[in-house]
Amino acid sequence: MKIAILSRNPKLYSTRRLVEAAEARGHEVRVLDALRCYMNISSNKPMLHYRGEDLPTYDAVIPRIGASITFYGTAVLRQLEMMGVYPVNESVAVTRSRDKLRSLQLLSRKGIGMPVTGFANSPDDIPDLIKMVGGAPLVIKLLEGTQGIGVVLAETKKAAESVIEAFLGLNANIMVQEYIKEAGGADIRCFVVGGKVVAAMKRQGAEGEFRSNLHRGGSAQLIKLTPEERRTAVKAAQIMGLNVAGVDILQSKRGPVVMEVNSSPGLEGIEKSTGKNVADMIIQFIEKNAKPHRTRTKGKG
């Protein structure tokens, strides 16, 4: 098979591992920088150009689209879909999961456990918003933030009001969530491929840090999921329409609550902490499912 990987940096761990896994299974693979792809969208025959050349037809594409280039990256992915290339994650699913507010609304509608979450626009509504979420301490998040950037823990009502006012004063879109104290600064990353959790790790924030992101000095270790945690992760990925997803879960007193569903989950932390060849599992999924003009694969429950 001919497989394309949309990635800005071929040296990234996740990109390298996918290339290695694809080549090890006998496939031809090429890494494409989405920002160097350009397209003719007016012709009867959809075309994609890359660094001055017509791109050949690929059997499948693995989108590794960073949050900062979601708009353009998903446009390139849509063009490939129009050309009949099978996407591991469909463009509409990537866009859906990147919109943090919309994704939480979809999860809520389907009964997925999640932290109490508030969203408001006017500074006049801040006191009621804080009360509605359950009061301090609470977590304030920029909707456009990634890797823990733009996430603030406000330990008092006064601090929460000040932070929210500051963000709104900058015309930033934020959401306010209850703080799950019993999680103890840890979360679970469930890696879902084709409707199954293929690997899971528990990430623990550094001492004094409530965010568990590995990029912020957190550590990771293998964890055995409960059946409820496994079901929650699979269902969350299915609701987003993602075949490959990283589902972040907190362990709360009322059961697992979903914090985020990531459409381009990193492979380094999950492979090193679990010892599993997740990249190979993704390539095997492509082998079983890639067909021309086929997009979303239905979840298997």
Buried (B, 14 or more C-beta within 10 A) or exposed (E): BBBBBBBBEEEBBBBBBBBBBBEEBEBEBBBBBBEEBBBEEEEEEBBBEBEEEEBEEBBBBBBBBBBEBBEBBBBBBBBBBBBBBBBBBBBBBBBBBBBBBBBBEBBEEEEBBBBBBBBBEEEEBBEEBBEBBBEBBBBBBBBBBBEBBBBBBBEEBEBBBEBBEEBBEEEBBBBBBBBBEEBEBBBBBBBBBBBBBBBBBBBBBBEEBBBBBBEBEBBBEEBEBEEEBBBBBBBBBBBBBBBBBBBBBBBBEEEBBBBBBBBBBBBBBBBEBBEBBBBBBBBBBBBEBBEEEBBBBEBEE
